[in-house]
Amino acid sequence: MLVGVGQLGPRETVGTYNCVNVLLPRDAAQLFQSEGIFPRRMGIESWIAHRQLRNHKCGIFLLNGEEWRSDRLILNKEVISPAGTRKFLPFLNAVAQDFVTLMHQRISKNTRRSLTIDLYSDLFRFTLEGSSYALYGERLGLLEESPNAESQRFISAVETMLRTTLPLLFIPPGLMRWVNTKLWRDHIEAWDTIFKHADKCIQNIYQEFCLGQPRKYSGIMAELLVQAELPLDSIKANITEFTAGGVDTTAMPLLFTLFELARNPSVQTAIRREIAEAESQGPRELSKVLNSMPLLKSALKETLRLYPVGITVQRYPTKDVVLQNYCVPAGTLCQVGLYAMGRSPEVFSNPERYDPMRWLSKEDNSFKALAFGFGARQCIGRRLAETEMMLFLMHVLRNFRIDTVSKADIKTVFGFILMPEKPPLLTFRPID
Ligand code: HEM
């Protein structure tokens, strides 16, 4: 039932819960600015149920209150701060270069000197390889033509965990294990495999310490273990959550960006020119190279405007908040509708146009780019994802011209995250 307050901010009652939809940047600003020091959003009950069943700690994605805040502050230093990000950038760069090598190898086997491909599973492997390397300091070998059996098991566990999360969202926690036992079992087993993988990586890192090998940076988890500010089970819980939560979320925007660049060749050319200029300034620290590519960064923002991975960001305000002259009581679920806002002509001119330049104009863009959430609770993997995507595009666009078989709009579906109904076919042609 809709008890609405008009087109741009209806309050809905679905079953027993109330929800306020926020669709304008100024209302999003009101909401986020009154979120307090312990912001809270919707939890994922099936993930929490797994942790309870196995007696594992929860990571920050699932925690709230004081416990969330103290763990988050420690993790921020290694995961999202500029200093932390600079340390894992070379790891992500190496993986992006390997992706390009893989594509060249495949094309060289093809007499036509080009490759037309549904890239989705390769992008999934790329992001998993990249984030695992940054997190565990270990290569999984997913960009080899045939990854080893253990890596295969891990990758299919992540896929199963994501696939089974969506249907479980609609089942009350107490009933989950009874309503569809196979679904529940698959979900739990997938999480178990992902946790086992983290365990193995921790043991490898410990072994290195025991062998007294010289200390060099070897990923986020090793840094957290050395600093010992968080207990071991918290480190494990968080790193596992990061592995699982950051893979599809990063692969999807890459796929959508490649598609949009393929059907907007003038944008593709402009970005390639920007990359060449950035590189012509000679060898520099990677963070500086990335900072000199504002158009590439805006292209990712533009992709996330049209195809936000999570279609909403939610908050339960801790005090009453006034939105459009309505007083929304504290504790009400408020959802900022990213997909709707991103495509609204009231917020963006020509919203259907893929136009990265809009983010570089003098327009007021505050509270319009919310794909990573906002404030103290925003995505902690934001810098990891952004730099991973930028390095990927930098290397790919420098090496290949991208085309698409069809320029028609892609239909999207919500499968826990926003995804294409049918992945686009992309053509890669090496640039000589
Ligand atoms: C393009 C890629 C990504 C997008 C669009 C994305 C989006 C989001 C959004 C919207 C939130 C909720 C923020 C809020 O409530 O304000 C979030 C939270 C989170 N994300 Fe991401 N994410 C991405 C990649 C990643 C990666 C690579 C990781 C792995 C490190 C990650 C880990 C997390 C975690 C742990 C949280 C919970 C943070 C907290 O509650 O304190 N995400 N993400």
Residues whose N, C-alpha, C, O or C-beta is under 5 A from the ligand:
A	BS01	HEM	R41 I60 F61 F242 G245 G246 T249 T250 P253 V309 G310 V313 Q314 L370 A371 F372 G373 F374 A376 R377 Q378 C379 I380 G381 L384 A385
